[in-house]
Amino acid sequence: MPTAEPTPPGDAAPPDVGVLEDEQVRDVLTRGTIDITGRLTDASNLTLLASCTLDGVELECVYKPIRGERPLWDFPDGTLAHREVAARRIAEYAGWDCVPLTIMRSGPYGAGMVQRWIDQPEDGAELVDLVPEDDVPSGWLPVLRAVDVSGSDIAVVHADDPKLKVLAGFDVVVNNADRKGSHILLTGDGRVLGVDHGLCFHVDDKLRTILWGWAGTPLPDAVLEGVHRLAKGMSADLRTEMHDYMTIGEVDALAKRIDLLEMYPIYPMPPRGRTPIPWPPL
């Protein structure tokens, strides 16, 4: 039976990055050297693929420099990068494991958001899909009905998954205006994570999501417990922290949304008078 070659003294093998704790990952992303390896060309703003290396540990990450952001008429205040960091902090404070570790730091193109890259298995299951309108599978919830290029009636559906329910609750809290199907990741270890949270925290109701399947139903315990933690935090340290990322009005609106969810713990209904779905939805 073959045996592994011993590691020479003083030449310790690098740790398995797949099992690093969050604080170890945070240390690498915060202090490591960022090297650009590519670019996501279908992103609206400059989104760079990179590696971050510290003491022999190398992590893949996404780097979105503030200078690469396009001005948005409906999000005129602050930066998208700060909103992404705030979104991760909200998820972290609530105890929801639904957003990859995200930090703000300087990089090759200036200050920006750096987020751990999440690998997805090539043969992984889908959480959002297109199906014939009259053949929605058991365990799936219809969101949008449409007609495909051949004239057939189809439906956009998402899985009735408890982890996806947590992400949907998170989106309500942060007022996510851009929850596309492509912004939902199912990892190899079964976690459900959301990415691309630059369009969050507006003072007006901007919720646009592909996850309307639970509209009008009670929030699950996992979401409610997080909402309670956030409500306490917004009366103390969390509110102060949020002022580092957004305007006073946006922080106040965040606190009001959290309070409203405590009083009426249900998923909201789709709004009337504006589109409730981002484009493209998938």
Beta strands, then each sheet from edge to edge (+ up, - down):
strand 1: 33-39
strand 2: 48-54
strand 3: 57-65
strand 4: 102-107
strand 5: 110-116
strand 6: 128-132
strand 7: 140-147
strand 8: 153-159
strand 9: 184-186
strand 10: 192-194
sheet 1: 1+ 2- 3+ 5- 4+
sheet 2: 6+ 8- 7+
sheet 3: 9+ 10-
end
